[in-house]
Amino acid sequence: MKQVYAPGCALMIYKPQLAEKISEFLNKDLENIPNHMICCKHEPNLEKDTKVLNTCPGCDRRYRELYEGISTVSLWEILAESDTFSFPDYEGMEMTIHDACPTRTEERVHIAMRKLLQRMNIKIIEPKNTRTKSICCGDSFYGILTVEKVKEQMRKRSEEMPCDNVVVYCVSCIKSMHIGGKKPRYIVDLLFGENTDIGTFEPDEWHDEIQRFIDAH
């Protein structure tokens, strides 16, 4: 089975240098994992029986649901079982976690994410609505509701988080939790000991930025 690594549009916009670090680790640990840079919203042109290693929840869902013969595995599942990745130690710091919409049905991802946090010595405080019962961060309503209504949904979901520090594994969730008044902690940043940058966060500007990248890839 051929394997490829798809960093996803959002990570490439957010911190392409971290996407490169992930690629370097995968090629050192698993060997010969080429990058796949075609956006998952376009025909991937991948051979059947290809497994896509991904960091984006949206990519995970679209590749496994839309393209025949393509399977997926998240980076989180790989790292959760890794004997070679060097995990930072957050010394028991309390954080809550927001599970991304596209992986709501994927308990394999929920389990792996929590194992990663445990391996980084992070104490997890679960919100009421979590794992398979997780509620959208609000971003999925973009284009359906007015921007102000979208922000209301973001604030509503953020208010459900029991800690100020909220672990997310979707870049758009960074924006939502920030708008909602929380401190988002993106899992890739946590894994590499970096701070989470907010960057562009106004919904119109962020979605325009994503769309430009999608169109170019």
C-alpha positions as CSV (number, residue, x, y, z in Angstrom):
1,M,0.0,0.0,0.0
2,K,1.3,3.4,-1.0
3,Q,1.3,6.1,1.7
4,V,1.4,9.9,1.2
5,Y,1.4,12.8,3.7
6,A,-1.2,15.5,3.2
7,P,-0.5,18.5,5.5
8,G,-3.7,20.3,4.4
9,C,-4.3,23.8,3.2
10,A,-4.9,25.3,6.6
11,L,-1.6,24.1,8.1
12,M,0.3,25.2,5.0
13,I,-1.2,28.7,5.5
14,Y,-0.7,28.7,9.2
15,K,2.8,27.3,9.7
16,P,4.3,25.6,6.7
17,Q,7.5,25.1,8.6
18,L,5.7,22.8,11.0
19,A,4.3,20.8,8.1
20,E,7.9,20.4,6.9
21,K,9.0,19.2,10.4
22,I,6.2,16.6,10.3
23,S,7.2,15.4,6.9
24,E,10.8,15.1,8.0
25,F,9.8,13.0,11.0
26,L,7.5,10.7,8.9
27,N,10.3,10.1,6.4
28,K,12.8,9.3,9.1
29,D,10.4,7.1,11.0
30,L,8.3,5.4,8.3
31,E,10.5,6.1,5.2
32,N,9.5,7.3,1.8
33,I,6.3,9.2,2.5
34,P,5.9,11.8,-0.3
35,N,4.0,15.0,0.3
36,H,0.6,15.3,-1.3
37,M,-0.2,19.0,-2.0
38,I,-3.4,18.8,-4.0
39,C,-6.2,20.1,-1.9
40,C,-8.7,17.4,-0.9
41,K,-11.5,19.4,-2.5
42,H,-9.9,18.6,-5.9
43,E,-9.5,15.3,-7.6
44,P,-6.5,13.8,-5.7
45,N,-5.1,11.8,-8.7
46,L,-3.9,9.1,-6.3
47,E,-3.6,5.4,-7.0
48,K,-6.2,3.1,-5.5
49,D,-5.1,1.5,-2.2
50,T,-3.3,4.7,-1.2
51,K,-3.4,5.7,2.4
52,V,-3.4,9.4,3.2
53,L,-1.6,10.5,6.4
54,N,-3.3,13.8,7.4
55,T,-3.3,16.5,10.0
56,C,-6.6,18.2,8.9
57,P,-9.9,16.7,10.1
58,G,-11.6,17.9,6.9
59,C,-9.0,16.1,4.8
60,D,-9.5,13.0,6.9
61,R,-13.2,13.0,6.2
62,R,-13.1,14.0,2.5
63,Y,-10.4,11.5,1.4
64,R,-12.1,8.6,3.1
65,E,-15.7,9.5,2.0
66,L,-15.3,11.0,-1.5
67,Y,-12.5,9.1,-3.2
68,E,-12.8,5.4,-3.9
69,G,-9.9,3.2,-2.9
70,I,-8.4,5.9,-0.6
71,S,-8.0,5.3,3.1
72,T,-6.9,7.7,5.8
73,V,-5.0,7.7,9.1
74,S,-4.4,10.8,11.1
75,L,-1.0,11.9,12.2
76,W,-2.3,11.7,15.8
77,E,-2.8,8.0,15.5
78,I,0.7,7.5,14.3
79,L,2.4,9.7,16.9
80,A,0.3,8.2,19.7
81,E,2.0,4.9,19.1
82,S,5.4,6.3,18.3
83,D,8.5,5.2,20.1
84,T,10.8,7.7,18.5
85,F,8.9,11.1,18.7
86,S,10.3,13.4,21.4
87,F,7.3,14.7,23.4
88,P,7.6,17.9,25.3
89,D,6.6,17.9,29.0
90,Y,3.9,20.4,30.0
91,E,4.2,19.4,33.7
92,G,0.6,18.5,34.4
93,M,-0.9,21.7,32.9
94,E,-4.7,21.6,32.8
95,M,-6.3,22.0,29.3
96,T,-9.6,21.1,27.9
97,I,-10.2,19.7,24.3
98,H,-12.5,20.5,21.5
99,D,-13.1,17.7,19.0
100,A,-13.4,18.8,15.4
101,C,-16.7,18.2,13.5
102,P,-15.3,16.1,10.7
103,T,-14.0,13.5,13.1
104,R,-17.0,13.4,15.3
105,T,-17.7,9.7,14.3
106,E,-14.0,8.8,14.5
107,E,-13.3,7.5,18.0
108,R,-9.8,6.4,16.7
109,V,-8.9,10.1,16.5
110,H,-10.5,11.0,19.8
111,I,-8.5,8.2,21.6
112,A,-5.2,9.1,19.8
113,M,-5.6,12.8,20.7
114,R,-6.0,12.1,24.3
115,K,-3.1,9.7,24.4
116,L,-0.9,12.4,22.8
117,L,-1.9,14.9,25.5
118,Q,-1.2,12.3,28.2
119,R,2.2,11.6,26.7
120,M,2.9,15.4,26.9
121,N,1.9,15.4,30.6
122,I,-1.2,17.5,30.0
123,K,-4.1,17.0,32.4
124,I,-7.3,16.8,30.3
125,I,-10.5,18.4,31.6
126,E,-13.3,17.2,29.3
127,P,-16.1,19.5,28.3
128,K,-19.7,18.3,28.7
129,N,-20.1,17.8,24.9
130,T,-17.1,15.9,23.8
131,R,-15.8,13.1,21.5
132,T,-18.8,11.7,19.5
133,K,-21.1,14.3,21.1
134,S,-18.9,17.3,20.3
135,I,-20.5,20.4,19.1
136,C,-19.3,22.5,16.2
137,C,-16.9,25.4,17.0
138,G,-19.2,27.6,14.9
139,D,-17.0,27.8,11.8
140,S,-19.2,25.3,9.8
141,F,-22.0,27.8,9.9
142,Y,-20.0,30.2,7.8
143,G,-21.8,30.8,4.5
144,I,-25.1,29.7,6.1
145,L,-25.5,32.3,8.8
146,T,-24.5,35.9,8.9
147,V,-21.0,36.5,10.2
148,E,-22.3,37.9,13.4
149,K,-24.5,34.8,13.9
150,V,-21.4,32.7,13.2
151,K,-19.5,34.5,15.9
152,E,-22.4,34.0,18.3
153,Q,-22.1,30.3,17.7
154,M,-18.3,30.5,18.3
155,R,-18.8,32.3,21.6
156,K,-21.5,29.8,22.6
157,R,-19.2,26.8,22.0
158,S,-16.3,28.5,23.7
159,E,-18.3,29.2,26.8
160,E,-18.8,25.4,27.2
161,M,-15.0,24.9,27.6
162,P,-14.1,24.4,31.3
163,C,-10.5,25.7,30.9
164,D,-9.1,28.8,29.3
165,N,-6.6,26.7,27.4
166,V,-8.4,24.7,24.7
167,V,-6.6,22.1,22.7
168,V,-7.8,22.0,19.1
169,Y,-6.7,20.0,16.1
170,C,-8.3,22.1,13.3
171,V,-6.8,25.5,12.3
172,S,-10.2,27.0,11.9
173,C,-11.0,26.0,15.5
174,I,-8.1,28.2,16.5
175,K,-10.0,31.2,15.1
176,S,-13.3,30.2,16.7
177,M,-11.9,29.7,20.2
178,H,-10.1,33.0,20.0
179,I,-13.2,34.8,18.9
180,G,-15.0,33.1,21.8
181,G,-12.5,34.4,24.3
182,K,-10.4,31.3,25.0
183,K,-6.7,30.5,24.5
184,P,-6.5,28.0,21.7
185,R,-3.6,25.5,21.8
186,Y,-3.2,23.9,18.4
187,I,-2.0,20.3,18.8
188,V,0.9,20.7,16.2
189,D,2.2,23.6,18.2
190,L,2.0,21.7,21.4
191,L,3.9,18.7,19.9
192,F,6.7,21.0,18.8
193,G,6.8,23.2,21.8
194,E,5.5,26.3,20.0
195,N,3.0,29.0,20.9
196,T,-0.3,29.1,18.9
197,D,-0.6,32.1,16.7
198,I,-4.0,33.5,15.9
199,G,-3.2,35.0,12.6
200,T,-6.2,36.0,10.4
201,F,-9.3,35.3,12.4
202,E,-12.2,37.4,11.1
203,P,-14.4,34.8,9.3
204,D,-14.6,36.6,6.0
205,E,-10.8,37.2,5.8
206,W,-9.9,33.7,7.0
207,H,-12.2,32.0,4.5
208,D,-11.0,34.2,1.7
209,E,-7.4,33.2,2.6
210,I,-8.3,29.5,2.6
211,Q,-10.2,29.8,-0.7
212,R,-7.2,31.4,-2.4
213,F,-5.0,28.6,-1.3
214,I,-7.5,25.9,-2.4
215,D,-7.8,27.5,-5.8
216,A,-4.0,27.5,-6.2
217,H,-3.6,23.9,-5.2
